Amino acid sequence: MAFPHRPDAPELPDFSMLKRLARDQLIYLLEQLPGKKDLFIEADLMSPLDRIANVSILKVVLLGPTPHQEHAIRCQ
């Protein structure tokens, strides 16, 4: 039940599939560019971006699975 004080209220939609689709599309687009990448992200966009693809996923996509991933993402 979405709202306990409103038994007739509908359940909130499950957006997990949309989140997964957005993450997969972002990863696909980043992987189309060969080599290591620098991703400059405005501070206002960090929170929305983190909702679909967390920083650890982006580090692997941007640099590949290397031990030196701490410099993969630079924020402005």
All heavy atoms as a GROMACS GRO file, in nm:
protein
  608
    1MET      N    1   0.084  -0.117   0.000
    1MET     CA    2   0.000   0.000   0.000
    1MET      C    3   0.089   0.124   0.000
    1MET      O    4   0.178   0.139   0.082
    1MET     CB    5  -0.092  -0.004   0.121
    1MET     CG    6  -0.195   0.102   0.120
    1MET     SD    7  -0.308   0.097   0.262
    1MET     CE    8  -0.348  -0.072   0.276
    2ALA      N    9   0.065   0.215  -0.089
    2ALA     CA   10   0.148   0.334  -0.104
    2ALA      C   11   0.125   0.434   0.009
    2ALA      O   12   0.219   0.493   0.060
    2ALA     CB   13   0.122   0.400  -0.238
    3PHE      N   14   0.000   0.454   0.048
    3PHE     CA   15  -0.033   0.550   0.153
    3PHE      C   16  -0.121   0.480   0.255
    3PHE      O   17  -0.236   0.447   0.226
    3PHE     CB   18  -0.108   0.670   0.093
    3PHE     CG   19  -0.029   0.743  -0.013
    3PHE    CD1   20  -0.054   0.720  -0.147
    3PHE    CD2   21   0.070   0.831   0.023
    3PHE    CE1   22   0.018   0.785  -0.245
    3PHE    CE2   23   0.144   0.898  -0.074
    3PHE     CZ   24   0.118   0.874  -0.208
    4PRO      N   25  -0.070   0.457   0.377
    4PRO     CA   26  -0.148   0.380   0.475
    4PRO      C   27  -0.278   0.448   0.517
    4PRO      O   28  -0.374   0.380   0.550
    4PRO     CB   29  -0.054   0.368   0.595
    4PRO     CG   30   0.064   0.452   0.568
    4PRO     CD   31   0.060   0.493   0.425
    5HIS      N   32  -0.283   0.581   0.511
    5HIS     CA   33  -0.406   0.650   0.549
    5HIS      C   34  -0.508   0.655   0.436
    5HIS      O   35  -0.619   0.700   0.454
    5HIS     CB   36  -0.373   0.792   0.599
    5HIS     CG   37  -0.305   0.878   0.496
    5HIS    ND1   38  -0.171   0.866   0.470
    5HIS    CD2   39  -0.354   0.972   0.413
    5HIS    CE1   40  -0.140   0.953   0.374
    5HIS    NE2   41  -0.249   1.018   0.338
    6ARG      N   42  -0.469   0.609   0.317
    6ARG     CA   43  -0.558   0.605   0.200
    6ARG      C   44  -0.559   0.464   0.144
    6ARG      O   45  -0.483   0.431   0.054
    6ARG     CB   46  -0.510   0.701   0.091
    6ARG     CG   47  -0.514   0.848   0.122
    6ARG     CD   48  -0.648   0.914   0.088
    6ARG     NE   49  -0.714   0.867  -0.030
    6ARG     CZ   50  -0.713   0.928  -0.150
    6ARG    NH1   51  -0.647   1.038  -0.165
    6ARG    NH2   52  -0.779   0.876  -0.250
    7PRO      N   53  -0.645   0.377   0.193
    7PRO     CA   54  -0.646   0.238   0.143
    7PRO      C   55  -0.684   0.227  -0.004
    7PRO      O   56  -0.653   0.128  -0.068
    7PRO     CB   57  -0.748   0.169   0.232
    7PRO     CG   58  -0.827   0.278   0.297
    7PRO     CD   59  -0.743   0.401   0.295
    8ASP      N   60  -0.749   0.330  -0.060
    8ASP     CA   61  -0.789   0.324  -0.201
    8ASP      C   62  -0.680   0.379  -0.294
    8ASP      O   63  -0.696   0.377  -0.416
    8ASP     CB   64  -0.917   0.403  -0.222
    8ASP     CG   65  -0.904   0.551  -0.185
    8ASP    OD1   66  -0.822   0.581  -0.096
    8ASP    OD2   67  -0.975   0.633  -0.245
    9ALA      N   68  -0.569   0.426  -0.238
    9ALA     CA   69  -0.462   0.484  -0.320
    9ALA      C   70  -0.388   0.372  -0.393
    9ALA      O   71  -0.361   0.266  -0.337
    9ALA     CB   72  -0.364   0.561  -0.233
   10PRO      N   73  -0.353   0.394  -0.518
   10PRO     CA   74  -0.282   0.291  -0.594
   10PRO      C   75  -0.136   0.279  -0.548
   10PRO      O   76  -0.080   0.371  -0.489
   10PRO     CB   77  -0.287   0.340  -0.739
   10PRO     CG   78  -0.302   0.488  -0.725
   10PRO     CD   79  -0.380   0.512  -0.598
   11GLU      N   80  -0.077   0.165  -0.576
   11GLU     CA   81   0.064   0.145  -0.545
   11GLU      C   82   0.149   0.236  -0.634
   11GLU      O   83   0.111   0.266  -0.747
   11GLU     CB   84   0.102  -0.001  -0.571
   11GLU     CG   85   0.041  -0.099  -0.474
   11GLU     CD   86   0.097  -0.085  -0.334
   11GLU    OE1   87   0.218  -0.060  -0.319
   11GLU    OE2   88   0.019  -0.098  -0.239
   12LEU      N   89   0.262   0.278  -0.582
   12LEU     CA   90   0.353   0.358  -0.662
   12LEU      C   91   0.416   0.269  -0.769
   12LEU      O   92   0.442   0.151  -0.745
   12LEU     CB   93   0.461   0.420  -0.573
   12LEU     CG   94   0.412   0.521  -0.471
   12LEU    CD1   95   0.527   0.564  -0.381
   12LEU    CD2   96   0.350   0.641  -0.539
   13PRO      N   97   0.441   0.323  -0.886
   13PRO     CA   98   0.500   0.241  -0.993
   13PRO      C   99   0.644   0.202  -0.961
   13PRO      O  100   0.715   0.272  -0.890
   13PRO     CB  101   0.494   0.331  -1.116
   13PRO     CG  102   0.480   0.469  -1.064
   13PRO     CD  103   0.414   0.460  -0.930
   14ASP      N  104   0.684   0.090  -1.015
   14ASP     CA  105   0.821   0.040  -0.998
   14ASP      C  106   0.904   0.092  -1.116
   14ASP      O  107   0.883   0.050  -1.229
   14ASP     CB  108   0.821  -0.112  -0.993
   14ASP     CG  109   0.959  -0.170  -0.976
   14ASP    OD1  110   1.054  -0.093  -0.944
   14ASP    OD2  111   0.975  -0.291  -0.993
   15PHE      N  112   0.997   0.181  -1.088
   15PHE     CA  113   1.078   0.241  -1.193
   15PHE      C  114   1.212   0.170  -1.212
   15PHE      O  115   1.299   0.219  -1.282
   15PHE     CB  116   1.103   0.389  -1.162
   15PHE     CG  117   0.979   0.473  -1.176
   15PHE    CD1  118   0.914   0.520  -1.064
   15PHE    CD2  119   0.929   0.503  -1.301
   15PHE    CE1  120   0.800   0.597  -1.076
   15PHE    CE2  121   0.815   0.581  -1.314
   15PHE     CZ  122   0.750   0.627  -1.202
   16SER      N  123   1.229   0.054  -1.152
   16SER     CA  124   1.358  -0.016  -1.160
   16SER      C  125   1.394  -0.054  -1.304
   16SER      O  126   1.511  -0.049  -1.342
   16SER     CB  127   1.360  -0.138  -1.070
   16SER     OG  128   1.262  -0.231  -1.111
   17MET      N  129   1.295  -0.088  -1.385
   17MET     CA  130   1.325  -0.124  -1.524
   17MET      C  131   1.369  -0.001  -1.604
   17MET      O  132   1.460  -0.010  -1.686
   17MET     CB  133   1.204  -0.189  -1.591
   17MET     CG  134   1.172  -0.326  -1.537
   17MET     SD  135   1.309  -0.442  -1.556
   17MET     CE  136   1.303  -0.470  -1.730
   18LEU      N  137   1.307   0.114  -1.580
   18LEU     CA  138   1.349   0.238  -1.647
   18LEU      C  139   1.490   0.277  -1.603
   18LEU      O  140   1.571   0.321  -1.685
   18LEU     CB  141   1.252   0.351  -1.618
   18LEU     CG  142   1.115   0.341  -1.685
   18LEU    CD1  143   1.026   0.454  -1.639
   18LEU    CD2  144   1.130   0.341  -1.835
   19LYS      N  145   1.519   0.261  -1.475
   19LYS     CA  146   1.652   0.291  -1.423
   19LYS      C  147   1.756   0.201  -1.489
   19LYS      O  148   1.861   0.248  -1.533
   19LYS     CB  149   1.653   0.271  -1.271
   19LYS     CG  150   1.786   0.293  -1.207
   19LYS     CD  151   1.776   0.269  -1.057
   19LYS     CE  152   1.911   0.273  -0.993
   19LYS     NZ  153   1.906   0.249  -0.849
   20ARG      N  154   1.725   0.073  -1.499
   20ARG     CA  155   1.819  -0.022  -1.562
   20ARG      C  156   1.838   0.010  -1.711
   20ARG      O  157   1.950   0.005  -1.762
   20ARG     CB  158   1.768  -0.164  -1.544
   20ARG     CG  159   1.862  -0.267  -1.598
   20ARG     CD  160   1.816  -0.405  -1.568
   20ARG     NE  161   1.908  -0.499  -1.626
   20ARG     CZ  162   1.906  -0.626  -1.604
   20ARG    NH1  163   1.816  -0.678  -1.522
   20ARG    NH2  164   1.993  -0.705  -1.661
   21LEU      N  165   1.731   0.044  -1.780
   21LEU     CA  166   1.739   0.078  -1.921
   21LEU      C  167   1.826   0.202  -1.942
   21LEU      O  168   1.912   0.206  -2.029
   21LEU     CB  169   1.599   0.100  -1.979
   21LEU     CG  170   1.592   0.142  -2.125
   21LEU    CD1  171   1.649   0.034  -2.215
   21LEU    CD2  172   1.448   0.174  -2.164
   22ALA      N  173   1.805   0.306  -1.860
   22ALA     CA  174   1.885   0.428  -1.870
   22ALA      C  175   2.032   0.399  -1.843
   22ALA      O  176   2.120   0.448  -1.914
   22ALA     CB  177   1.832   0.533  -1.774
   23ARG      N  178   2.061   0.316  -1.740
   23ARG     CA  179   2.200   0.281  -1.709
   23ARG      C  180   2.263   0.205  -1.824
   23ARG      O  181   2.374   0.233  -1.867
   23ARG     CB  182   2.206   0.199  -1.580
   23ARG     CG  183   2.348   0.165  -1.539
   23ARG     CD  184   2.354   0.063  -1.428
   23ARG     NE  185   2.308  -0.064  -1.480
   23ARG     CZ  186   2.231  -0.149  -1.416
   23ARG    NH1  187   2.187  -0.120  -1.296
   23ARG    NH2  188   2.195  -0.262  -1.470
   24ASP      N  189   2.192   0.107  -1.877
   24ASP     CA  190   2.245   0.027  -1.987
   24ASP      C  191   2.270   0.111  -2.111
   24ASP      O  192   2.370   0.092  -2.181
   24ASP     CB  193   2.150  -0.088  -2.021
   24ASP     CG  194   2.144  -0.194  -1.911
   24ASP    OD1  195   2.229  -0.190  -1.819
   24ASP    OD2  196   2.054  -0.280  -1.918
   25GLN      N  197   2.183   0.206  -2.140
   25GLN     CA  198   2.203   0.293  -2.256
   25GLN      C  199   2.322   0.386  -2.236
   25GLN      O  200   2.399   0.409  -2.329
   25GLN     CB  201   2.077   0.374  -2.284
   25GLN     CG  202   1.966   0.292  -2.344
   25GLN     CD  203   1.841   0.373  -2.370
   25GLN    OE1  204   1.821   0.481  -2.315
   25GLN    NE2  205   1.755   0.321  -2.456
   26LEU      N  206   2.339   0.438  -2.115
   26LEU     CA  207   2.454   0.523  -2.086
   26LEU      C  208   2.584   0.444  -2.102
   26LEU      O  209   2.679   0.491  -2.166
   26LEU     CB  210   2.444   0.580  -1.945
   26LEU     CG  211   2.565   0.662  -1.898
   26LEU    CD1  212   2.584   0.785  -1.986
   26LEU    CD2  213   2.548   0.701  -1.753
   27ILE      N  214   2.588   0.324  -2.049
   27ILE     CA  215   2.707   0.240  -2.061
   27ILE      C  216   2.734   0.208  -2.207
   27ILE      O  217   2.848   0.214  -2.253
   27ILE     CB  218   2.691   0.112  -1.977
   27ILE    CG1  219   2.695   0.149  -1.828
   27ILE    CG2  220   2.799   0.010  -2.010
   27ILE    CD1  221   2.657   0.035  -1.736
   28TYR      N  222   2.630   0.175  -2.281
   28TYR     CA  223   2.647   0.144  -2.424
   28TYR      C  224   2.707   0.262  -2.498
   28TYR      O  225   2.801   0.246  -2.577
   28TYR     CB  226   2.512   0.104  -2.485
   28TYR     CG  227   2.518   0.088  -2.634
   28TYR    CD1  228   2.569  -0.029  -2.689
   28TYR    CD2  229   2.473   0.188  -2.719
   28TYR    CE1  230   2.576  -0.045  -2.827
   28TYR    CE2  231   2.480   0.173  -2.856
   28TYR     CZ  232   2.530   0.057  -2.910
   28TYR     OH  233   2.537   0.042  -3.046
   29LEU      N  234   2.654   0.383  -2.473
   29LEU     CA  235   2.706   0.502  -2.542
   29LEU      C  236   2.851   0.529  -2.506
   29LEU      O  237   2.933   0.562  -2.592
   29LEU     CB  238   2.620   0.624  -2.509
   29LEU     CG  239   2.479   0.622  -2.569
   29LEU    CD1  240   2.397   0.738  -2.512
   29LEU    CD2  241   2.485   0.629  -2.719
   30LEU      N  242   2.886   0.514  -2.380
   30LEU     CA  243   3.024   0.537  -2.338
   30LEU      C  244   3.119   0.432  -2.397
   30LEU      O  245   3.233   0.464  -2.432
   30LEU     CB  246   3.035   0.538  -2.185
   30LEU     CG  247   2.971   0.657  -2.115
   30LEU    CD1  248   2.971   0.637  -1.965
   30LEU    CD2  249   3.041   0.786  -2.153
   31GLU      N  250   3.072   0.310  -2.409
   31GLU     CA  251   3.156   0.204  -2.464
   31GLU      C  252   3.178   0.217  -2.614
   31GLU      O  253   3.269   0.156  -2.670
   31GLU     CB  254   3.098   0.067  -2.431
   31GLU     CG  255   3.113   0.031  -2.284
   31GLU     CD  256   3.048  -0.101  -2.249
   31GLU    OE1  257   2.960  -0.149  -2.326
   31GLU    OE2  258   3.083  -0.157  -2.145
   32GLN      N  259   3.097   0.297  -2.682
   32GLN     CA  260   3.114   0.318  -2.826
   32GLN      C  261   3.235   0.403  -2.857
   32GLN      O  262   3.286   0.401  -2.969
   32GLN     CB  263   2.988   0.381  -2.887
   32GLN     CG  264   2.864   0.295  -2.876
   32GLN     CD  265   2.884   0.155  -2.930
   32GLN    OE1  266   2.918   0.139  -3.046
   32GLN    NE2  267   2.868   0.056  -2.845
   33LEU      N  268   3.283   0.478  -2.758
   33LEU     CA  269   3.402   0.561  -2.775
   33LEU      C  270   3.523   0.480  -2.733
   33LEU      O  271   3.530   0.434  -2.618
   33LEU     CB  272   3.391   0.688  -2.690
   33LEU     CG  273   3.270   0.775  -2.718
   33LEU    CD1  274   3.258   0.882  -2.609
   33LEU    CD2  275   3.280   0.837  -2.855
   34PRO      N  276   3.620   0.459  -2.824
   34PRO     CA  277   3.734   0.374  -2.789
   34PRO      C  278   3.829   0.444  -2.691
   34PRO      O  279   3.836   0.567  -2.685
   34PRO     CB  280   3.803   0.352  -2.923
   34PRO     CG  281   3.762   0.467  -3.008
   34PRO     CD  282   3.625   0.507  -2.961
   35GLY      N  283   3.898   0.364  -2.613
   35GLY     CA  284   4.002   0.415  -2.523
   35GLY      C  285   3.947   0.468  -2.392
   35GLY      O  286   3.828   0.465  -2.365
   36LYS      N  287   4.041   0.518  -2.312
   36LYS     CA  288   4.004   0.577  -2.184
   36LYS      C  289   3.936   0.711  -2.209
   36LYS      O  290   3.962   0.779  -2.307
   36LYS     CB  291   4.128   0.597  -2.097
   36LYS     CG  292   4.190   0.466  -2.055
   36LYS     CD  293   4.309   0.490  -1.967
   36LYS     CE  294   4.372   0.358  -1.928
   36LYS     NZ  295   4.488   0.377  -1.840
   37LYS      N  296   3.848   0.749  -2.116
   37LYS     CA  297   3.769   0.870  -2.133
   37LYS      C  298   3.773   0.954  -2.007
   37LYS      O  299   3.786   0.901  -1.898
   37LYS     CB  300   3.624   0.834  -2.163
   37LYS     CG  301   3.605   0.749  -2.286
   37LYS     CD  302   3.481   0.662  -2.268
   37LYS     CE  303   3.482   0.543  -2.358
   37LYS     NZ  304   3.572   0.438  -2.320
   38ASP      N  305   3.762   1.084  -2.022
   38ASP     CA  306   3.739   1.175  -1.911
   38ASP      C  307   3.594   1.219  -1.920
   38ASP      O  308   3.547   1.260  -2.026
   38ASP     CB  309   3.828   1.299  -1.919
   38ASP     CG  310   3.972   1.269  -1.880
   38ASP    OD1  311   3.992   1.178  -1.799
   38ASP    OD2  312   4.061   1.338  -1.931
   39LEU      N  313   3.524   1.210  -1.810
   39LEU     CA  314   3.384   1.251  -1.806
   39LEU      C  315   3.373   1.370  -1.712
   39LEU      O  316   3.398   1.358  -1.593
   39LEU     CB  317   3.297   1.134  -1.757
   39LEU     CG  318   3.147   1.158  -1.751
   39LEU    CD1  319   3.092   1.190  -1.890
   39LEU    CD2  320   3.077   1.036  -1.694
   40PHE      N  321   3.341   1.486  -1.767
   40PHE     CA  322   3.324   1.607  -1.688
   40PHE      C  323   3.175   1.625  -1.661
   40PHE      O  324   3.096   1.636  -1.754
   40PHE     CB  325   3.380   1.728  -1.763
   40PHE     CG  326   3.528   1.722  -1.780
   40PHE    CD1  327   3.584   1.661  -1.893
   40PHE    CD2  328   3.612   1.773  -1.684
   40PHE    CE1  329   3.720   1.654  -1.909
   40PHE    CE2  330   3.749   1.766  -1.699
   40PHE     CZ  331   3.804   1.707  -1.812
   41ILE      N  332   3.139   1.628  -1.534
   41ILE     CA  333   2.999   1.634  -1.495
   41ILE      C  334   2.977   1.755  -1.407
   41ILE      O  335   3.050   1.775  -1.310
   41ILE     CB  336   2.959   1.507  -1.417
   41ILE    CG1  337   2.989   1.383  -1.500
   41ILE    CG2  338   2.812   1.512  -1.378
   41ILE    CD1  339   2.979   1.255  -1.421
   42GLU      N  340   2.878   1.835  -1.440
   42GLU     CA  341   2.844   1.949  -1.356
   42GLU      C  342   2.793   1.896  -1.222
   42GLU      O  343   2.728   1.791  -1.215
   42GLU     CB  344   2.736   2.034  -1.421
   42GLU     CG  345   2.786   2.110  -1.543
   42GLU     CD  346   2.681   2.206  -1.596
   42GLU    OE1  347   2.603   2.259  -1.513
   42GLU    OE2  348   2.679   2.227  -1.717
   43ALA      N  349   2.822   1.970  -1.116
   43ALA     CA  350   2.784   1.926  -0.982
   43ALA      C  351   2.634   1.902  -0.970
   43ALA      O  352   2.591   1.809  -0.901
   43ALA     CB  353   2.830   2.030  -0.880
   44ASP      N  354   2.553   1.983  -1.038
   44ASP     CA  355   2.407   1.967  -1.031
   44ASP      C  356   2.359   1.836  -1.092
   44ASP      O  357   2.249   1.791  -1.061
   44ASP     CB  358   2.337   2.083  -1.101
   44ASP     CG  359   2.359   2.216  -1.031
   44ASP    OD1  360   2.402   2.216  -0.914
   44ASP    OD2  361   2.332   2.320  -1.094
   45LEU      N  362   2.440   1.777  -1.178
   45LEU     CA  363   2.399   1.653  -1.245
   45LEU      C  364   2.449   1.527  -1.175
   45LEU      O  365   2.410   1.417  -1.212
   45LEU     CB  366   2.449   1.653  -1.389
   45LEU     CG  367   2.392   1.763  -1.478
   45LEU    CD1  368   2.456   1.757  -1.616
   45LEU    CD2  369   2.241   1.752  -1.488
   46MET      N  370   2.534   1.541  -1.076
   46MET     CA  371   2.589   1.424  -1.009
   46MET      C  372   2.482   1.340  -0.940
   46MET      O  373   2.481   1.218  -0.952
   46MET     CB  374   2.696   1.464  -0.907
   46MET     CG  375   2.829   1.497  -0.969
   46MET     SD  376   2.899   1.364  -1.068
   46MET     CE  377   2.925   1.239  -0.945
   47SER      N  378   2.391   1.403  -0.869
   47SER     CA  379   2.288   1.328  -0.798
   47SER      C  380   2.195   1.253  -0.894
   47SER      O  381   2.172   1.133  -0.876
   47SER     CB  382   2.208   1.420  -0.707
   47SER     OG  383   2.109   1.349  -0.639
   48PRO      N  384   2.141   1.319  -0.999
   48PRO     CA  385   2.057   1.243  -1.092
   48PRO      C  386   2.133   1.132  -1.164
   48PRO      O  387   2.080   1.023  -1.185
   48PRO     CB  388   2.009   1.348  -1.192
   48PRO     CG  389   2.026   1.478  -1.126
   48PRO     CD  390   2.140   1.461  -1.030
   49LEU      N  391   2.259   1.157  -1.199
   49LEU     CA  392   2.338   1.055  -1.267
   49LEU      C  393   2.364   0.937  -1.175
   49LEU      O  394   2.358   0.822  -1.217
   49LEU     CB  395   2.470   1.114  -1.316
   49LEU     CG  396   2.562   1.019  -1.390
   49LEU    CD1  397   2.495   0.966  -1.516
   49LEU    CD2  398   2.692   1.088  -1.423
   50ASP      N  399   2.389   0.965  -1.049
   50ASP     CA  400   2.415   0.858  -0.953
   50ASP      C  401   2.293   0.770  -0.931
   50ASP      O  402   2.306   0.654  -0.894
   50ASP     CB  403   2.463   0.916  -0.821
   50ASP     CG  404   2.520   0.810  -0.730
   50ASP    OD1  405   2.603   0.730  -0.778
   50ASP    OD2  406   2.481   0.805  -0.611
   51ARG      N  407   2.175   0.821  -0.959
   51ARG     CA  408   2.054   0.740  -0.944
   51ARG      C  409   2.045   0.631  -1.049
   51ARG      O  410   1.983   0.527  -1.027
   51ARG     CB  411   1.930   0.827  -0.951
   51ARG     CG  412   1.915   0.916  -0.832
   51ARG     CD  413   1.792   1.001  -0.843
   51ARG     NE  414   1.793   1.098  -0.736
   51ARG     CZ  415   1.685   1.144  -0.678
   51ARG    NH1  416   1.568   1.102  -0.718
   51ARG    NH2  417   1.695   1.230  -0.581
   52ILE      N  418   2.104   0.653  -1.167
   52ILE     CA  419   2.095   0.551  -1.272
   52ILE      C  420   2.223   0.472  -1.287
   52ILE      O  421   2.220   0.355  -1.322
   52ILE     CB  422   2.053   0.610  -1.408
   52ILE    CG1  423   2.152   0.713  -1.458
   52ILE    CG2  424   1.914   0.667  -1.400
   52ILE    CD1  425   2.131   0.752  -1.601
   53ALA      N  426   2.337   0.534  -1.261
   53ALA     CA  427   2.465   0.462  -1.275
   53ALA      C  428   2.561   0.516  -1.171
   53ALA      O  429   2.608   0.629  -1.183
   53ALA     CB  430   2.522   0.482  -1.415
   54ASN      N  431   2.589   0.436  -1.070
   54ASN     CA  432   2.675   0.488  -0.965
   54ASN      C  433   2.819   0.504  -1.013
   54ASN      O  434   2.857   0.458  -1.120
   54ASN     CB  435   2.665   0.401  -0.839
   54ASN     CG  436   2.710   0.260  -0.863
   54ASN    OD1  437   2.794   0.233  -0.947
   54ASN    ND2  438   2.653   0.168  -0.788
   55VAL      N  439   2.898   0.572  -0.934
   55VAL     CA  440   3.034   0.609  -0.973
   55VAL      C  441   3.120   0.486  -1.000
   55VAL      O  442   3.200   0.486  -1.094
   55VAL     CB  443   3.097   0.699  -0.864
   55VAL    CG1  444   3.243   0.725  -0.893
   55VAL    CG2  445   3.021   0.830  -0.855
   56SER      N  446   3.105   0.380  -0.925
   56SER     CA  447   3.188   0.262  -0.948
   56SER      C  448   3.162   0.200  -1.085
   56SER      O  449   3.256   0.154  -1.151
   56SER     CB  450   3.168   0.159  -0.837
   56SER     OG  451   3.034   0.115  -0.834
   57ILE      N  452   3.038   0.200  -1.131
   57ILE     CA  453   3.007   0.150  -1.265
   57ILE      C  454   3.071   0.239  -1.370
   57ILE      O  455   3.132   0.192  -1.465
   57ILE     CB  456   2.855   0.142  -1.287
   57ILE    CG1  457   2.794   0.031  -1.203
   57ILE    CG2  458   2.821   0.121  -1.434
   57ILE    CD1  459   2.643   0.028  -1.205
   58LEU      N  460   3.059   0.370  -1.353
   58LEU     CA  461   3.116   0.463  -1.450
   58LEU      C  462   3.269   0.452  -1.455
   58LEU      O  463   3.328   0.463  -1.562
   58LEU     CB  464   3.075   0.606  -1.418
   58LEU     CG  465   2.927   0.637  -1.438
   58LEU    CD1  466   2.896   0.778  -1.392
   58LEU    CD2  467   2.886   0.617  -1.582
   59LYS      N  468   3.332   0.430  -1.343
   59LYS     CA  469   3.478   0.416  -1.341
   59LYS      C  470   3.522   0.298  -1.426
   59LYS      O  471   3.617   0.307  -1.502
   59LYS     CB  472   3.529   0.402  -1.199
   59LYS     CG  473   3.530   0.530  -1.122
   59LYS     CD  474   3.584   0.508  -0.982
   59LYS     CE  475   3.584   0.636  -0.903
   59LYS     NZ  476   3.637   0.615  -0.767
   60VAL      N  477   3.453   0.187  -1.414
   60VAL     CA  478   3.489   0.068  -1.492
   60VAL      C  479   3.466   0.094  -1.640
   60VAL      O  480   3.548   0.057  -1.724
   60VAL     CB  481   3.408  -0.055  -1.444
   60VAL    CG1  482   3.428  -0.172  -1.538
   60VAL    CG2  483   3.450  -0.093  -1.304
   61VAL      N  484   3.356   0.160  -1.674
   61VAL     CA  485   3.326   0.188  -1.815
   61VAL      C  486   3.425   0.287  -1.873
   61VAL      O  487   3.473   0.272  -1.986
   61VAL     CB  488   3.182   0.240  -1.831
   61VAL    CG1  489   3.157   0.287  -1.972
   61VAL    CG2  490   3.082   0.133  -1.792
   62LEU      N  491   3.460   0.390  -1.796
   62LEU     CA  492   3.548   0.495  -1.848
   62LEU      C  493   3.693   0.450  -1.859
   62LEU      O  494   3.762   0.482  -1.955
   62LEU     CB  495   3.540   0.620  -1.759
   62LEU     CG  496   3.404   0.689  -1.760
   62LEU    CD1  497   3.403   0.800  -1.657
   62LEU    CD2  498   3.370   0.744  -1.897
   63LEU      N  499   3.742   0.376  -1.763
   63LEU     CA  500   3.883   0.336  -1.763
   63LEU      C  501   3.906   0.190  -1.795
   63LEU      O  502   4.016   0.150  -1.825
   63LEU     CB  503   3.945   0.363  -1.625
   63LEU     CG  504   3.981   0.506  -1.596
   63LEU    CD1  505   4.047   0.513  -1.460
   63LEU    CD2  506   4.074   0.562  -1.701
   64GLY      N  507   3.803   0.110  -1.783
   64GLY     CA  508   3.823  -0.034  -1.794
   64GLY      C  509   3.858  -0.087  -1.656
   64GLY      O  510   3.884  -0.011  -1.563
   65PRO      N  511   3.857  -0.216  -1.639
   65PRO     CA  512   3.885  -0.275  -1.507
   65PRO      C  513   4.034  -0.267  -1.473
   65PRO      O  514   4.110  -0.360  -1.495
   65PRO     CB  515   3.838  -0.419  -1.521
   65PRO     CG  516   3.843  -0.446  -1.666
   65PRO     CD  517   3.821  -0.315  -1.736
   66THR      N  518   4.077  -0.152  -1.422
   66THR     CA  519   4.217  -0.132  -1.385
   66THR      C  520   4.225  -0.095  -1.238
   66THR      O  521   4.127  -0.047  -1.180
   66THR     CB  522   4.283  -0.019  -1.468
   66THR    OG1  523   4.221   0.104  -1.431
   66THR    CG2  524   4.267  -0.042  -1.616
   67PRO      N  525   4.341  -0.112  -1.177
   67PRO     CA  526   4.353  -0.075  -1.036
   67PRO      C  527   4.362   0.076  -1.013
   67PRO      O  528   4.358   0.122  -0.902
   67PRO     CB  529   4.482  -0.144  -0.992
   67PRO     CG  530   4.560  -0.163  -1.117
   67PRO     CD  531   4.458  -0.179  -1.227
   68HIS      N  532   4.376   0.156  -1.119
   68HIS     CA  533   4.393   0.301  -1.105
   68HIS      C  534   4.266   0.375  -1.144
   68HIS      O  535   4.268   0.464  -1.227
   68HIS     CB  536   4.509   0.348  -1.192
   68HIS     CG  537   4.636   0.275  -1.163
   68HIS    ND1  538   4.706   0.293  -1.047
   68HIS    CD2  539   4.703   0.181  -1.233
   68HIS    CE1  540   4.812   0.214  -1.046
   68HIS    NE2  541   4.812   0.145  -1.158
   69GLN      N  542   4.154   0.340  -1.083
   69GLN     CA  543   4.026   0.396  -1.121
   69GLN      C  544   3.991   0.523  -1.045
   69GLN      O  545   3.893   0.587  -1.075
   69GLN     CB  546   3.915   0.295  -1.100
   69GLN     CG  547   3.930   0.174  -1.189
   69GLN     CD  548   3.824   0.071  -1.158
   69GLN    OE1  549   3.747   0.088  -1.067
   69GLN    NE2  550   3.823  -0.035  -1.235
   70GLU      N  551   4.071   0.565  -0.948
   70GLU     CA  552   4.032   0.678  -0.866
   70GLU      C  553   4.028   0.809  -0.941
   70GLU      O  554   3.968   0.905  -0.897
   70GLU     CB  555   4.123   0.690  -0.743
   70GLU     CG  556   4.267   0.720  -0.776
   70GLU     CD  557   4.350   0.595  -0.803
   70GLU    OE1  558   4.296   0.486  -0.805
   70GLU    OE2  559   4.471   0.610  -0.826
   71HIS      N  560   4.090   0.818  -1.059
   71HIS     CA  561   4.091   0.942  -1.135
   71HIS      C  562   3.999   0.936  -1.257
   71HIS      O  563   4.010   1.018  -1.346
   71HIS     CB  564   4.233   0.975  -1.181
   71HIS     CG  565   4.328   0.989  -1.067
   71HIS    ND1  566   4.318   1.092  -0.976
   71HIS    CD2  567   4.432   0.913  -1.028
   71HIS    CE1  568   4.414   1.078  -0.886
   71HIS    NE2  569   4.484   0.971  -0.914
   72ALA      N  570   3.906   0.843  -1.260
   72ALA     CA  571   3.823   0.823  -1.378
   72ALA      C  572   3.724   0.936  -1.399
   72ALA      O  573   3.697   0.972  -1.512
   72ALA     CB  574   3.747   0.691  -1.366
   73ILE      N  575   3.671   0.991  -1.294
   73ILE     CA  576   3.564   1.090  -1.308
   73ILE      C  577   3.610   1.221  -1.245
   73ILE      O  578   3.655   1.225  -1.132
   73ILE     CB  579   3.435   1.040  -1.241
   73ILE    CG1  580   3.390   0.913  -1.310
   73ILE    CG2  581   3.327   1.147  -1.246
   73ILE    CD1  582   3.270   0.850  -1.250
   74ARG      N  583   3.597   1.328  -1.320
   74ARG     CA  584   3.629   1.461  -1.271
   74ARG      C  585   3.501   1.545  -1.275
   74ARG      O  586   3.435   1.549  -1.376
   74ARG     CB  587   3.738   1.526  -1.358
   74ARG     CG  588   3.866   1.449  -1.354
   74ARG     CD  589   3.974   1.525  -1.430
   74ARG     NE  590   4.096   1.448  -1.430
   74ARG     CZ  591   4.147   1.387  -1.536
   74ARG    NH1  592   4.086   1.397  -1.652
   74ARG    NH2  593   4.257   1.319  -1.528
   75CYS      N  594   3.471   1.608  -1.166
   75CYS     CA  595   3.349   1.689  -1.159
   75CYS      C  596   3.382   1.837  -1.163
   75CYS      O  597   3.484   1.879  -1.111
   75CYS     CB  598   3.274   1.658  -1.029
   75CYS     SG  599   3.230   1.486  -1.011
   76GLN      N  600   3.295   1.913  -1.227
   76GLN     CA  601   3.312   2.058  -1.231
   76GLN      C  602   3.203   2.123  -1.149
   76GLN      O  603   3.095   2.079  -1.144
   76GLN     CB  604   3.302   2.110  -1.375
   76GLN     CG  605   3.419   2.070  -1.458
   76GLN     CD  606   3.410   2.133  -1.598
   76GLN    OE1  607   3.305   2.177  -1.641
   76GLN    NE2  608   3.522   2.135  -1.665
   0.00000   0.00000   0.00000
